Amino acid sequence: MPRLICYCFGHTDEDLRRDVREHGRSLIMERIVSTKKAGQCRCAEKNPAGR
């Protein structure tokens, strides 16, 4: 069963693995990090752990 990694955008561990296989690195993770740096994520509201 896929484990949800990003509650803001709904990405799972399987999504990240597939992304790395297809691109040689995770473009999904790069997007998550840049969005978070820009203050546009909603982790505190969407993630049950608040992060």
C-alpha distance matrix in Angstrom:
0.0 3.8 6.4 9.6 12.5 15.3 16.0 19.2 17.9 14.3 13.1 9.7 9.7 9.1 12.1 14.1 13.8 14.8 17.5 18.9 19.0 20.9 23.2 23.6 22.6 20.3 22.2 19.5 20.1 23.8 23.7 21.9 24.6 27.5 26.5 26.2 29.6 31.1 30.2 28.3 24.9 24.2 22.0 24.2 23.8 20.2 18.4 18.6 19.8 22.4 22.0
3.8 0.0 3.8 6.5 9.1 11.8 12.9 15.9 14.5 11.0 9.4 5.9 6.2 6.0 8.7 10.6 10.9 12.0 14.3 15.9 16.5 18.1 20.1 20.7 19.3 16.8 18.5 15.7 16.4 20.1 19.9 18.1 20.8 23.7 22.8 22.6 25.9 27.5 26.7 24.8 21.5 21.1 19.0 21.5 21.4 17.7 16.0 16.9 17.9 20.2 19.3
6.4 3.8 0.0 3.8 6.2 9.3 10.5 13.8 13.2 10.0 8.6 5.3 5.6 7.6 9.6 10.6 11.6 13.6 15.1 16.4 17.8 19.5 20.9 21.2 19.2 16.4 18.2 15.1 15.0 18.8 18.6 16.3 18.7 21.8 20.8 20.1 23.5 25.2 24.2 22.6 19.1 18.5 16.0 18.3 18.5 15.0 12.8 13.6 14.3 16.6 15.7
9.6 6.5 3.8 0.0 3.8 5.9 6.7 10.1 9.7 6.7 6.0 4.2 6.4 8.9 9.3 10.3 12.5 14.1 14.8 16.5 18.5 19.6 20.6 21.2 18.8 15.5 16.6 13.2 13.1 16.7 16.0 13.5 16.1 19.0 17.6 17.0 20.5 22.0 20.7 19.0 15.5 14.8 12.5 15.1 15.1 11.6 9.8 11.3 12.3 14.0 13.1
12.5 9.1 6.2 3.8 0.0 3.8 6.5 9.2 9.0 7.4 5.7 5.0 5.9 9.3 9.1 8.7 11.4 13.6 13.5 14.7 17.3 18.5 18.8 19.1 16.3 13.0 14.2 10.8 10.0 13.6 13.3 10.5 12.7 15.8 14.9 14.0 17.3 19.1 18.2 16.9 13.4 13.5 10.9 13.8 14.6 11.6 9.4 11.7 11.6 12.8 10.9
15.3 11.8 9.3 5.9 3.8 0.0 3.8 5.5 5.7 5.4 5.0 6.8 8.9 11.6 10.3 10.1 13.5 15.0 14.1 15.9 18.7 19.3 19.1 20.0 16.9 13.2 13.4 9.8 9.3 12.3 11.1 8.0 10.8 13.4 11.8 11.1 14.7 16.1 15.0 13.3 9.9 10.0 8.1 11.5 12.1 9.1 8.0 11.1 11.6 11.6 9.7
16.0 12.9 10.5 6.7 6.5 3.8 0.0 3.8 5.6 5.0 7.1 8.9 11.7 14.1 12.9 13.5 16.8 18.0 17.3 19.4 22.0 22.4 22.4 23.5 20.5 16.8 16.7 12.9 12.8 15.4 13.6 10.5 13.3 15.5 13.1 12.3 16.1 16.8 15.0 13.0 9.4 8.3 6.6 9.6 9.2 5.7 5.5 8.7 10.2 10.1 9.4
19.2 15.9 13.8 10.1 9.2 5.5 3.8 0.0 3.8 5.9 8.2 11.1 14.0 16.1 14.1 14.5 18.1 18.9 17.5 19.8 22.7 22.5 22.1 23.5 20.4 16.7 15.7 12.1 12.2 14.1 11.6 8.8 11.8 13.1 10.1 10.0 13.8 13.8 12.1 9.6 6.3 5.8 5.9 9.3 8.8 6.2 7.6 11.3 12.6 11.3 10.3
17.9 14.5 13.2 9.7 9.0 5.7 5.6 3.8 0.0 3.8 5.7 9.3 12.5 13.8 11.2 12.1 15.8 15.9 14.6 17.3 19.9 19.3 19.2 21.0 18.2 14.5 13.2 9.6 10.8 12.8 10.0 8.3 11.9 13.0 10.5 11.4 15.0 15.0 14.1 11.3 8.7 9.3 9.6 13.1 12.5 9.6 10.7 14.2 15.6 14.7 13.4
14.3 11.0 10.0 6.7 7.4 5.4 5.0 5.9 3.8 0.0 3.8 6.6 10.2 11.4 9.4 11.1 14.4 14.6 14.1 16.9 19.1 18.9 19.5 21.2 18.7 15.0 14.5 10.8 12.1 14.8 12.7 10.8 14.4 16.1 13.9 14.4 18.1 18.5 17.5 14.8 11.9 11.7 11.1 14.3 13.5 10.0 10.4 13.3 15.0 15.1 14.2
13.1 9.4 8.6 6.0 5.7 5.0 7.1 8.2 5.7 3.8 0.0 3.8 6.9 8.1 6.0 7.3 10.6 11.1 10.6 13.2 15.4 15.6 16.2 17.6 15.2 11.6 11.7 8.1 9.4 12.5 11.2 9.6 13.0 15.2 13.9 14.4 17.8 18.7 18.3 16.1 13.3 13.8 12.7 16.2 16.1 12.7 12.3 15.1 16.1 16.5 14.8
9.7 5.9 5.3 4.2 5.0 6.8 8.9 11.1 9.3 6.6 3.8 0.0 3.8 5.3 5.1 6.6 8.8 10.0 10.7 12.8 14.5 15.5 16.6 17.5 15.4 12.3 13.4 10.2 10.9 14.5 14.1 12.4 15.3 17.9 17.0 17.1 20.4 21.8 21.3 19.4 16.3 16.5 14.7 17.9 18.0 14.5 13.2 15.3 16.0 17.3 15.7
9.7 6.2 5.6 6.4 5.9 8.9 11.7 14.0 12.5 10.2 6.9 3.8 0.0 3.8 5.4 5.2 6.3 8.7 9.9 10.8 12.5 14.4 15.5 15.6 13.7 11.1 13.3 10.7 10.7 14.5 15.0 13.4 15.6 18.6 18.4 18.3 21.2 23.1 22.9 21.4 18.4 18.9 16.7 19.7 20.4 17.1 15.2 17.0 17.0 18.6 16.6
9.1 6.0 7.6 8.9 9.3 11.6 14.1 16.1 13.8 11.4 8.1 5.3 3.8 0.0 3.8 5.4 5.1 6.1 8.5 9.9 10.6 12.2 14.1 14.7 13.7 11.5 13.5 11.4 12.5 15.9 16.2 15.4 17.9 20.6 20.4 20.8 23.7 25.3 25.4 23.6 20.8 21.5 19.7 22.9 23.2 19.7 18.2 20.1 20.5 22.1 20.2
12.1 8.7 9.6 9.3 9.1 10.3 12.9 14.1 11.2 9.4 6.0 5.1 5.4 3.8 0.0 3.8 5.5 5.2 6.1 8.7 10.0 10.5 12.0 13.4 12.0 9.2 10.4 8.2 10.0 13.2 13.1 12.7 15.6 17.7 17.5 18.4 21.3 22.5 22.9 20.8 18.4 19.5 18.2 21.7 22.0 18.6 17.7 20.1 20.7 21.6 19.5
14.1 10.6 10.6 10.3 8.7 10.1 13.5 14.5 12.1 11.1 7.3 6.6 5.2 5.4 3.8 0.0 3.8 5.5 5.0 6.3 8.7 9.9 10.5 10.9 9.0 6.2 8.4 6.6 7.4 10.6 11.5 11.1 13.2 15.7 16.2 16.8 19.2 21.0 21.6 20.2 17.8 19.4 17.7 21.2 22.1 19.1 17.7 20.3 20.2 21.0 18.4
13.8 10.9 11.6 12.5 11.4 13.5 16.8 18.1 15.8 14.4 10.6 8.8 6.3 5.1 5.5 3.8 0.0 3.8 5.4 5.2 6.3 8.7 10.1 9.9 9.1 7.8 10.7 9.9 10.5 13.5 14.9 14.7 16.5 19.0 19.8 20.4 22.6 24.5 25.3 23.9 21.6 23.1 21.2 24.6 25.6 22.4 20.8 23.0 22.8 23.9 21.4
14.8 12.0 13.6 14.1 13.6 15.0 18.0 18.9 15.9 14.6 11.1 10.0 8.7 6.1 5.2 5.5 3.8 0.0 3.8 5.5 5.1 6.1 8.5 9.6 9.7 8.5 10.4 10.0 11.9 14.3 15.1 15.7 17.9 19.9 20.5 21.7 23.9 25.4 26.3 24.6 22.5 24.1 22.8 26.4 26.9 23.7 22.6 25.0 25.2 26.2 23.7
17.5 14.3 15.1 14.8 13.5 14.1 17.3 17.5 14.6 14.1 10.6 10.7 9.9 8.5 6.1 5.0 5.4 3.8 0.0 3.8 5.5 5.2 6.0 7.6 6.9 5.3 6.7 7.0 9.1 10.9 11.8 13.0 15.0 16.6 17.5 19.0 20.9 22.3 23.6 21.9 20.3 22.4 21.4 25.1 25.8 22.9 22.0 24.9 24.9 25.3 22.6
18.9 15.9 16.4 16.5 14.7 15.9 19.4 19.8 17.3 16.9 13.2 12.8 10.8 9.9 8.7 6.3 5.2 5.5 3.8 0.0 3.8 5.5 5.3 4.8 4.4 4.8 7.6 8.9 9.6 11.2 13.2 14.3 15.5 17.3 18.9 20.0 21.5 23.3 24.8 23.7 22.1 24.3 22.9 26.5 27.7 24.9 23.6 26.3 25.8 26.4 23.4
19.0 16.5 17.8 18.5 17.3 18.7 22.0 22.7 19.9 19.1 15.4 14.5 12.5 10.6 10.0 8.7 6.3 5.1 5.5 3.8 0.0 3.8 5.8 5.6 7.4 8.5 10.8 12.1 13.3 14.8 16.6 17.8 19.2 20.9 22.4 23.6 25.2 26.9 28.4 27.1 25.4 27.5 26.1 29.7 30.7 27.7 26.4 28.9 28.6 29.5 26.7
20.9 18.1 19.5 19.6 18.5 19.3 22.4 22.5 19.3 18.9 15.6 15.5 14.4 12.2 10.5 9.9 8.7 6.1 5.2 5.5 3.8 0.0 3.8 6.1 8.0 8.7 9.7 11.4 13.5 14.4 15.6 17.5 19.2 20.2 21.6 23.4 24.9 26.1 27.9 26.2 25.0 27.3 26.4 30.1 30.9 27.9 27.2 30.0 30.0 30.4 27.7
23.2 20.1 20.9 20.6 18.8 19.1 22.4 22.1 19.2 19.5 16.2 16.6 15.5 14.1 12.0 10.5 10.1 8.5 6.0 5.3 5.8 3.8 0.0 3.8 5.3 6.9 7.4 10.2 11.9 11.9 13.6 15.9 17.0 17.7 19.6 21.5 22.5 23.7 25.9 24.6 23.7 26.4 25.6 29.3 30.4 27.8 27.0 30.1 29.8 29.9 26.8
23.6 20.7 21.2 21.2 19.1 20.0 23.5 23.5 21.0 21.2 17.6 17.5 15.6 14.7 13.4 10.9 9.9 9.6 7.6 4.8 5.6 6.1 3.8 0.0 3.8 7.0 9.0 11.7 12.2 12.4 15.0 16.8 17.2 18.5 20.7 22.1 22.8 24.7 26.7 25.9 24.9 27.5 26.4 29.9 31.4 28.9 27.7 30.5 29.7 30.0 26.8
22.6 19.3 19.2 18.8 16.3 16.9 20.5 20.4 18.2 18.7 15.2 15.4 13.7 13.7 12.0 9.0 9.1 9.7 6.9 4.4 7.4 8.0 5.3 3.8 0.0 3.8 6.2 8.8 8.7 8.9 11.7 13.3 13.5 15.0 17.3 18.4 19.2 21.2 23.1 22.5 21.4 24.1 22.9 26.4 28.0 25.7 24.4 27.4 26.5 26.6 23.2
20.3 16.8 16.4 15.5 13.0 13.2 16.8 16.7 14.5 15.0 11.6 12.3 11.1 11.5 9.2 6.2 7.8 8.5 5.3 4.8 8.5 8.7 6.9 7.0 3.8 0.0 3.8 5.2 5.3 6.4 8.8 9.9 10.8 12.6 14.3 15.5 16.8 18.6 20.2 19.3 17.9 20.5 19.4 22.9 24.4 22.0 20.9 23.9 23.3 23.3 20.1
22.2 18.5 18.2 16.6 14.2 13.4 16.7 15.7 13.2 14.5 11.7 13.4 13.3 13.5 10.4 8.4 10.7 10.4 6.7 7.6 10.8 9.7 7.4 9.0 6.2 3.8 0.0 3.8 5.4 5.0 6.2 8.6 9.9 10.5 12.1 14.1 15.3 16.5 18.4 17.2 16.4 19.3 18.8 22.5 23.7 21.5 21.0 24.4 24.1 23.5 20.4
19.5 15.7 15.1 13.2 10.8 9.8 12.9 12.1 9.6 10.8 8.1 10.2 10.7 11.4 8.2 6.6 9.9 10.0 7.0 8.9 12.1 11.4 10.2 11.7 8.8 5.2 3.8 0.0 3.8 5.4 5.1 6.2 8.7 10.0 10.5 12.2 14.3 15.4 16.7 15.0 13.7 16.2 15.6 19.3 20.3 17.9 17.5 20.8 20.7 20.3 17.4
20.1 16.4 15.0 13.1 10.0 9.3 12.8 12.2 10.8 12.1 9.4 10.9 10.7 12.5 10.0 7.4 10.5 11.9 9.1 9.6 13.3 13.5 11.9 12.2 8.7 5.3 5.4 3.8 0.0 3.8 5.3 4.9 6.1 8.5 9.8 10.4 12.2 14.2 15.3 14.5 12.9 15.5 14.3 17.8 19.5 17.4 16.4 19.7 18.9 18.4 15.2
23.8 20.1 18.8 16.7 13.6 12.3 15.4 14.1 12.8 14.8 12.5 14.5 14.5 15.9 13.2 10.6 13.5 14.3 10.9 11.2 14.8 14.4 11.9 12.4 8.9 6.4 5.0 5.4 3.8 0.0 3.8 5.5 5.2 6.2 8.5 9.9 10.6 12.3 14.3 13.8 13.2 16.4 15.9 19.3 21.1 19.5 18.9 22.4 21.5 20.5 17.1
23.7 19.9 18.6 16.0 13.3 11.1 13.6 11.6 10.0 12.7 11.2 14.1 15.0 16.2 13.1 11.5 14.9 15.1 11.8 13.2 16.6 15.6 13.6 15.0 11.7 8.8 6.2 5.1 5.3 3.8 0.0 3.8 5.5 5.2 6.0 8.4 9.9 10.6 12.4 11.0 10.7 14.0 14.2 17.7 18.9 17.3 17.5 21.1 20.8 19.5 16.5
21.9 18.1 16.3 13.5 10.5 8.0 10.5 8.8 8.3 10.8 9.6 12.4 13.4 15.4 12.7 11.1 14.7 15.7 13.0 14.3 17.8 17.5 15.9 16.8 13.3 9.9 8.6 6.2 4.9 5.5 3.8 0.0 3.8 5.6 5.2 6.0 8.6 9.9 10.7 9.6 8.1 11.0 10.6 14.2 15.7 14.1 13.9 17.5 17.1 15.7 12.7
24.6 20.8 18.7 16.1 12.7 10.8 13.3 11.8 11.9 14.4 13.0 15.3 15.6 17.9 15.6 13.2 16.5 17.9 15.0 15.5 19.2 19.2 17.0 17.2 13.5 10.8 9.9 8.7 6.1 5.2 5.5 3.8 0.0 3.8 5.5 5.1 6.1 8.6 9.9 10.2 9.3 12.5 11.9 14.9 17.1 16.2 15.6 19.1 17.9 16.3 12.8
27.5 23.7 21.8 19.0 15.8 13.4 15.5 13.1 13.0 16.1 15.2 17.9 18.6 20.6 17.7 15.7 19.0 19.9 16.6 17.3 20.9 20.2 17.7 18.5 15.0 12.6 10.5 10.0 8.5 6.2 5.2 5.6 3.8 0.0 3.8 5.4 5.1 6.2 8.7 8.9 9.6 13.3 13.6 16.6 18.4 17.9 18.0 21.6 20.7 18.7 15.5
26.5 22.8 20.8 17.6 14.9 11.8 13.1 10.1 10.5 13.9 13.9 17.0 18.4 20.4 17.5 16.2 19.8 20.5 17.5 18.9 22.4 21.6 19.6 20.7 17.3 14.3 12.1 10.5 9.8 8.5 6.0 5.2 5.5 3.8 0.0 3.8 5.5 5.1 6.4 5.4 6.1 9.9 11.0 13.9 15.3 14.9 15.6 19.3 18.9 16.6 13.9
26.2 22.6 20.1 17.0 14.0 11.1 12.3 10.0 11.4 14.4 14.4 17.1 18.3 20.8 18.4 16.8 20.4 21.7 19.0 20.0 23.6 23.4 21.5 22.1 18.4 15.5 14.1 12.2 10.4 9.9 8.4 6.0 5.1 5.4 3.8 0.0 3.8 5.4 5.1 5.8 5.2 8.5 8.8 11.3 13.4 13.4 13.5 17.0 16.1 13.6 10.7
29.6 25.9 23.5 20.5 17.3 14.7 16.1 13.8 15.0 18.1 17.8 20.4 21.2 23.7 21.3 19.2 22.6 23.9 20.9 21.5 25.2 24.9 22.5 22.8 19.2 16.8 15.3 14.3 12.2 10.6 9.9 8.6 6.1 5.1 5.5 3.8 0.0 3.8 5.3 7.6 8.5 11.8 12.2 14.1 16.6 17.0 17.0 20.4 19.0 16.4 13.4
31.1 27.5 25.2 22.0 19.1 16.1 16.8 13.8 15.0 18.5 18.7 21.8 23.1 25.3 22.5 21.0 24.5 25.4 22.3 23.3 26.9 26.1 23.7 24.7 21.2 18.6 16.5 15.4 14.2 12.3 10.6 9.9 8.6 6.2 5.1 5.4 3.8 0.0 3.8 5.5 8.0 11.4 12.9 14.8 16.6 17.2 18.1 21.5 20.8 17.8 15.4
30.2 26.7 24.2 20.7 18.2 15.0 15.0 12.1 14.1 17.5 18.3 21.3 22.9 25.4 22.9 21.6 25.3 26.3 23.6 24.8 28.4 27.9 25.9 26.7 23.1 20.2 18.4 16.7 15.3 14.3 12.4 10.7 9.9 8.7 6.4 5.1 5.3 3.8 0.0 3.8 5.8 8.4 10.2 11.5 13.2 14.4 15.4 18.6 18.0 14.8 12.8
28.3 24.8 22.6 19.0 16.9 13.3 13.0 9.6 11.3 14.8 16.1 19.4 21.4 23.6 20.8 20.2 23.9 24.6 21.9 23.7 27.1 26.2 24.6 25.9 22.5 19.3 17.2 15.0 14.5 13.8 11.0 9.6 10.2 8.9 5.4 5.8 7.6 5.5 3.8 0.0 3.8 6.7 9.3 11.3 12.1 12.7 14.3 17.8 17.9 14.9 13.3
24.9 21.5 19.1 15.5 13.4 9.9 9.4 6.3 8.7 11.9 13.3 16.3 18.4 20.8 18.4 17.8 21.6 22.5 20.3 22.1 25.4 25.0 23.7 24.9 21.4 17.9 16.4 13.7 12.9 13.2 10.7 8.1 9.3 9.6 6.1 5.2 8.5 8.0 5.8 3.8 0.0 3.8 5.8 8.4 9.3 9.3 10.6 14.2 14.4 11.7 10.0
24.2 21.1 18.5 14.8 13.5 10.0 8.3 5.8 9.3 11.7 13.8 16.5 18.9 21.5 19.5 19.4 23.1 24.1 22.4 24.3 27.5 27.3 26.4 27.5 24.1 20.5 19.3 16.2 15.5 16.4 14.0 11.0 12.5 13.3 9.9 8.5 11.8 11.4 8.4 6.7 3.8 0.0 3.8 5.6 5.5 6.1 8.1 11.4 12.1 9.2 8.8
22.0 19.0 16.0 12.5 10.9 8.1 6.6 5.9 9.6 11.1 12.7 14.7 16.7 19.7 18.2 17.7 21.2 22.8 21.4 22.9 26.1 26.4 25.6 26.4 22.9 19.4 18.8 15.6 14.3 15.9 14.2 10.6 11.9 13.6 11.0 8.8 12.2 12.9 10.2 9.3 5.8 3.8 0.0 3.8 5.4 5.2 5.2 8.6 8.7 6.1 5.2
24.2 21.5 18.3 15.1 13.8 11.5 9.6 9.3 13.1 14.3 16.2 17.9 19.7 22.9 21.7 21.2 24.6 26.4 25.1 26.5 29.7 30.1 29.3 29.9 26.4 22.9 22.5 19.3 17.8 19.3 17.7 14.2 14.9 16.6 13.9 11.3 14.1 14.8 11.5 11.3 8.4 5.6 3.8 0.0 3.8 5.9 5.9 7.9 7.7 4.2 5.3
23.8 21.4 18.5 15.1 14.6 12.1 9.2 8.8 12.5 13.5 16.1 18.0 20.4 23.2 22.0 22.1 25.6 26.9 25.8 27.7 30.7 30.9 30.4 31.4 28.0 24.4 23.7 20.3 19.5 21.1 18.9 15.7 17.1 18.4 15.3 13.4 16.6 16.6 13.2 12.1 9.3 5.5 5.4 3.8 0.0 3.8 6.0 7.7 9.3 6.6 8.5
20.2 17.7 15.0 11.6 11.6 9.1 5.7 6.2 9.6 10.0 12.7 14.5 17.1 19.7 18.6 19.1 22.4 23.7 22.9 24.9 27.7 27.9 27.8 28.9 25.7 22.0 21.5 17.9 17.4 19.5 17.3 14.1 16.2 17.9 14.9 13.4 17.0 17.2 14.4 12.7 9.3 6.1 5.2 5.9 3.8 0.0 3.8 6.4 8.7 7.3 8.6
18.4 16.0 12.8 9.8 9.4 8.0 5.5 7.6 10.7 10.4 12.3 13.2 15.2 18.2 17.7 17.7 20.8 22.6 22.0 23.6 26.4 27.2 27.0 27.7 24.4 20.9 21.0 17.5 16.4 18.9 17.5 13.9 15.6 18.0 15.6 13.5 17.0 18.1 15.4 14.3 10.6 8.1 5.2 5.9 6.0 3.8 0.0 3.8 5.3 5.1 6.1
18.6 16.9 13.6 11.3 11.7 11.1 8.7 11.3 14.2 13.3 15.1 15.3 17.0 20.1 20.1 20.3 23.0 25.0 24.9 26.3 28.9 30.0 30.1 30.5 27.4 23.9 24.4 20.8 19.7 22.4 21.1 17.5 19.1 21.6 19.3 17.0 20.4 21.5 18.6 17.8 14.2 11.4 8.6 7.9 7.7 6.4 3.8 0.0 3.8 5.4 7.9
19.8 17.9 14.3 12.3 11.6 11.6 10.2 12.6 15.6 15.0 16.1 16.0 17.0 20.5 20.7 20.2 22.8 25.2 24.9 25.8 28.6 30.0 29.8 29.7 26.5 23.3 24.1 20.7 18.9 21.5 20.8 17.1 17.9 20.7 18.9 16.1 19.0 20.8 18.0 17.9 14.4 12.1 8.7 7.7 9.3 8.7 5.3 3.8 0.0 3.8 5.7
22.4 20.2 16.6 14.0 12.8 11.6 10.1 11.3 14.7 15.1 16.5 17.3 18.6 22.1 21.6 21.0 23.9 26.2 25.3 26.4 29.5 30.4 29.9 30.0 26.6 23.3 23.5 20.3 18.4 20.5 19.5 15.7 16.3 18.7 16.6 13.6 16.4 17.8 14.8 14.9 11.7 9.2 6.1 4.2 6.6 7.3 5.1 5.4 3.8 0.0 3.8
22.0 19.3 15.7 13.1 10.9 9.7 9.4 10.3 13.4 14.2 14.8 15.7 16.6 20.2 19.5 18.4 21.4 23.7 22.6 23.4 26.7 27.7 26.8 26.8 23.2 20.1 20.4 17.4 15.2 17.1 16.5 12.7 12.8 15.5 13.9 10.7 13.4 15.4 12.8 13.3 10.0 8.8 5.2 5.3 8.5 8.6 6.1 7.9 5.7 3.8 0.0
